[in-house]
Amino acid sequence: MSSQHVIAIFGGAVAGSEAAAQLSARGKQVVVFDQNALPYGKIENGLPKWHYKLRDRQEGLINEKLNHPLVHFVPNIKLGRDVSFNEIVNEWGFSAVLLATGAWADRPLPIEGINDYENKGLYYQNPFVAWFNHNHDPGYKGRWYDIPDGAIIVGGGLASIDVAKIVMIETTRQALEKRGITVNALELEHKGIPKVLDEHGLQFSDLGLKGCTLFTRRDVGGMALTPMPENPTPEEREKAMKTREKLMSKVREKFLFNLETHRAPVNKIVENGRLAGLVFEETRDENGRLVSIPDSRREYRAPLVISSIGSIPEKIPGLPYEGDIFKVDDRRQGKISGFDNVFALGNAVTGRGNIRESVIHSRQVSETIVDQFLVVNEQDYNTLFQAAEERAKVRIDAMMQSLEVCELKPEGKVQEILKKVEALQKKVGYDGDYDKWIKNHLPPRLENMA
Ligand SMILES: Cc1cc2nc3c(=O)[nH]c(=O)nc-3n(C[C@H](O)[C@H](O)[C@H](O)COP(=O)(O)OP(=O)(O)OC[C@H]3O[C@@H](n4cnc5c(N)ncnc54)[C@H](O)[C@@H]3O)c2cc1C
């Protein structure tokens, strides 16, 4: 082995695996660290399990990219917990460090002190969806999420509709179970709640449920349910609004959740040490700007609040941030401010430059914070994954230019890094057989269960 570059990638999902594929195809040694046993990121933990065909396809692509002789996979290692950013950048000797860590933290609800009630009447979307995706697994060891009837969901973006669907599916499933009727979540999602109930001679009102309520700050027309052309004419705007309203009413017909629009959460209701609801203020659109209506505050009591207002990157000590997102010098390149050889591959970055033109998608994709885009169809999710992959490709091209001026690592140094990698792999019980590892760690799939 001659002198060469060794590149570290944190996060092995859509963006990280694409970067690994691009680099290994150019003959580079790549080390892919992931905090989880499986490198599938949001595909495994955020994409609701009813999209299992898309999930399997996307996970298969990741496997192809990571199962390569030049790619060294290190599962269960989290940057900022098991290895520090400082040691990775200053001690290991990598030619470049790529951050493909996605957006794993929930944006906090903007109500003072509300996080004291997490899991005491308040859930956040990310762990909640991860639970739903795996709650059929008899070996599931994570936190259990009870879902009482009448929950409030605060949202308006992509994931909040999924959350409302999950809540309705799970509460209906449990109510049916009490009547001795077993139906699984996939069937309820596929057919819709009224149809499944009808097959059992029931109506929703027979279950004694009132359903959950999704609260949004805007009206349905203002939610990015379908694309809106840039600078739309009044007719184009009107048409898009109508389509959005039609789409929302179809989703609600199938999943029966309630909707309260033009409501912004402003305060909490606490009773007996638990969150017992929220105070909402009414809003209205004034030339595209959302304004509060004075004296419009009202209490809404509920046994559970689920916040689904977006995902942001988890803070990693040592990295520069601007607000919630990574501070970069140039958005196209994704180079982290203050470091010559550290690059962000995801979309949660600040900085100059627009990557939109280079990304093959015809839909509006939020480029700063994820979870702003409402997905109704599987195809929409596919578009988002393609966009993430494409963004990684563009950033790798840009990063390769800066590698050209970076010194190659001598053979001895390359071996030293790979030895350290092997020691870490050993520590987490990974023997280098990627396929075997995946097979041993893939959880049971609901669609394959009786
Ligand atoms: C509910 C939902 C909403 C979405 N909303 C949007 C949107 O609005 N806009 C958009 O462009 N795309 C959106 N997407 C699409 C999708 O999230 C992304 O485009 C795509 O998944 C991003 O892939 P990724 O590899 O960058 O991130 P992820 O799939 O999040 O993968 C990140 C990987 O990094 C690992 N990781 C995280 N932190 C660490 C750490 N500290 N150390 C080691 N490993 C770590 C994780 O385990 C994970 O495997 C959404 C997807 C879902 C499921």
The ligand as a Tripos MOL2 file, in Angstrom:
@<TRIPOS>MOLECULE
LIG
   53    58     1     0     0
SMALL
NO_CHARGES

@<TRIPOS>ATOM
      1 C1        -39.5180   12.1770    8.9510 C.3       1 LIG1
      2 C2        -38.5400   12.6280    7.9170 C.ar      1 LIG1
      3 C3        -38.4480   13.9910    7.5840 C.ar      1 LIG1
      4 C4        -37.5720   14.4490    6.6140 C.ar      1 LIG1
      5 N1        -37.5200   15.7790    6.2860 N.ar      1 LIG1
      6 C5        -36.6510   16.2210    5.3580 C.ar      1 LIG1
      7 C6        -36.5620   17.6030    4.9860 C.ar      1 LIG1
      8 O1        -37.3310   18.4170    5.4510 O.2       1 LIG1
      9 N2        -35.6190   17.9860    4.1220 N.ar      1 LIG1
     10 C7        -34.7650   17.1010    3.5700 C.ar      1 LIG1
     11 O2        -33.9050   17.4750    2.7950 O.2       1 LIG1
     12 N3        -34.8510   15.7860    3.8560 N.ar      1 LIG1
     13 C8        -35.7760   15.3370    4.7330 C.ar      1 LIG1
     14 N4        -35.8950   14.0150    5.0250 N.ar      1 LIG1
     15 C9        -35.1210   13.0620    4.2830 C.3       1 LIG1
     16 C10       -34.0100   12.5490    5.0360 C.3       1 LIG1
     17 O3        -33.9360   12.7980    6.4060 O.3       1 LIG1
     18 C11       -32.7880   13.0810    4.5380 C.3       1 LIG1
     19 O4        -32.7810   13.6310    3.3080 O.3       1 LIG1
     20 C12       -31.8480   11.8890    4.5990 C.3       1 LIG1
     21 O5        -32.2890   10.8790    5.4530 O.3       1 LIG1
     22 C13       -30.6340   12.4380    5.1480 C.3       1 LIG1
     23 O6        -29.7110   11.4040    5.2200 O.3       1 LIG1
     24 P1        -28.4760   11.6100    6.0840 P.3       1 LIG1
     25 O7        -27.5700   10.4850    5.7810 O.co2     1 LIG1
     26 O8        -27.9370   13.0040    5.8810 O.co2     1 LIG1
     27 O9        -28.9980   11.6360    7.5900 O.3       1 LIG1
     28 P2        -29.5860   10.5110    8.5430 P.3       1 LIG1
     29 O10       -30.4550    9.5570    7.8520 O.co2     1 LIG1
     30 O11       -30.1310   11.2390    9.7070 O.co2     1 LIG1
     31 O12       -28.2920    9.7270    9.0020 O.3       1 LIG1
     32 C14       -27.3520   10.2290    9.8960 C.3       1 LIG1
     33 C15       -26.5240    9.0750   10.4180 C.3       1 LIG1
     34 O13       -25.5520    9.5920   11.2870 O.3       1 LIG1
     35 C16       -25.5370    8.8200   12.4890 C.3       1 LIG1
     36 N5        -25.1030    9.7370   13.5520 N.ar      1 LIG1
     37 C17       -25.7700   10.8060   14.0170 C.ar      1 LIG1
     38 N6        -25.0340   11.4350   14.9520 N.ar      1 LIG1
     39 C18       -23.8780   10.7270   15.0820 C.ar      1 LIG1
     40 C19       -22.7130   10.8830   15.8840 C.ar      1 LIG1
     41 N7        -22.5870   11.8970   16.7430 N.pl3     1 LIG1
     42 N8        -21.7130    9.9740   15.7540 N.ar      1 LIG1
     43 C20       -21.8320    8.9430   14.8750 C.ar      1 LIG1
     44 N9        -22.9200    8.7670   14.0870 N.ar      1 LIG1
     45 C21       -23.9130    9.6490   14.1860 C.ar      1 LIG1
     46 C22       -26.9470    8.3230   12.6450 C.3       1 LIG1
     47 O14       -27.0160    7.1540   13.4240 O.3       1 LIG1
     48 C23       -27.3470    8.0630   11.2040 C.3       1 LIG1
     49 O15       -27.0380    6.7600   10.7790 O.3       1 LIG1
     50 C24       -36.7550   13.5200    5.9780 C.ar      1 LIG1
     51 C25       -36.8400   12.1590    6.3230 C.ar      1 LIG1
     52 C26       -37.7090   11.7030    7.2810 C.ar      1 LIG1
     53 C27       -37.7660   10.2410    7.6050 C.3       1 LIG1
@<TRIPOS>BOND
     1     1     2 1
     2     2     3 ar
     3     2    52 ar
     4     3     4 ar
     5     4     5 ar
     6     4    50 ar
     7     5     6 ar
     8     6     7 ar
     9     6    13 1
    10     7     8 2
    11     7     9 ar
    12     9    10 ar
    13    10    11 2
    14    10    12 ar
    15    12    13 ar
    16    13    14 ar
    17    14    15 1
    18    14    50 ar
    19    15    16 1
    20    16    17 1
    21    16    18 1
    22    18    19 1
    23    18    20 1
    24    20    21 1
    25    20    22 1
    26    22    23 1
    27    23    24 1
    28    24    25 2
    29    24    26 1
    30    24    27 1
    31    27    28 1
    32    28    29 2
    33    28    30 1
    34    28    31 1
    35    31    32 1
    36    32    33 1
    37    33    34 1
    38    33    48 1
    39    34    35 1
    40    35    36 1
    41    35    46 1
    42    36    37 ar
    43    36    45 ar
    44    37    38 ar
    45    38    39 ar
    46    39    40 ar
    47    39    45 ar
    48    40    41 1
    49    40    42 ar
    50    42    43 ar
    51    43    44 ar
    52    44    45 ar
    53    46    47 1
    54    46    48 1
    55    48    49 1
    56    50    51 ar
    57    51    52 ar
    58    52    53 1
@<TRIPOS>SUBSTRUCTURE
     1 LIG1         1 GROUP 0 **** ****
